[in-house]
Amino acid sequence: MARLTQADLHEMNQTFEERTPQELLRWTHEVFGTRVAALSAMQKAGSVVCHMIRELKLSMKVVFVDTGVHFAETLSTRDRIASEYQLEVVTLTPKLTMEEQTARMGVLYLSSEGQEQCCHMRKTEPLLAIKGQFDAFIGSLRRSEGGQRSKCPILAVDPEMNCVRVNPLAAFSDKHLDEYAESHQVIVNPLHSQGYTTIGCNRCTTPVLPNEPPRAGRWRHLGPWSVYCGINPTDFAREETVAVDLSQDLIDRILGRRTDFVI
């Protein structure tokens, strides 16, 4: 195995700034083959990525983490994406139901520390359970979301999952996202039209007022200290030296040193 650092991806990230999301998706599928999956929480951006995958006829799985406390609308969106786009959606679940977790540990999400633990148990741990099955995950993070995501790179290493994260919509503005969703009649979680700018678990997500930040509805009861769940590594500041261990051949393909695919 060889080591790939975030710094190694700097040149590729600069080159990819000029590429469309569709080109980035095709590149990702060509480089990683069956070892790549899309990761979607069934929000608007994730639905757009799923639609693009369907339109490009790319064969890949879509991974969805069902925390056990999602809104019914989110689960319905997942089912429609799978059925109408004919995509294989793999649903991951936590070891404990929310009832079992609460009986053992109390209501964790009522404190910032407990929220981190709850999110890790119900979101991150199910994903870690499939560590090693994929070398890359396609996400739907966008810089226009603001906060730490304003610096989101297109390619990022994920040491915890030992894989590469690909964000083809990183440069997509809110306007671009809405225009694509409307013009292609993308399946969108109906909660977005009911005041939910961002959608997570039903225990910790509320609608957002027009003058509030987009993520104000996440963990509102905890104040401004809880903004991200932790499932996306680039949501937190980190060093350029963070790295993953992949085969030398795959790293060469990622960095364009030896490939038969050019965009």
Secondary structure, DSSP 8 states (H G I E B T S, - for coil): -EEEETGGGHHHHHHHTTS-HHHHHHHHHHHHGGGEEEE--SSHHHHHHHHHHHHTT---EEEEE--S-B-HHHHHHHHHHHHHTT--EEEE--SS-HHHHHHHH--GGGSHHHHHHHHIIIIIHHHHTTTTS-SEEE----GGG-GGGGG--SEEEETTTTEEEE-TTTT--HHHHHHHHHHTT----GGGGGT-SS--BTTSB----TTS-GGGGBSGGGGGG----SSSGGGS---TT-EEEE-HHHHHHHTTSS-S---
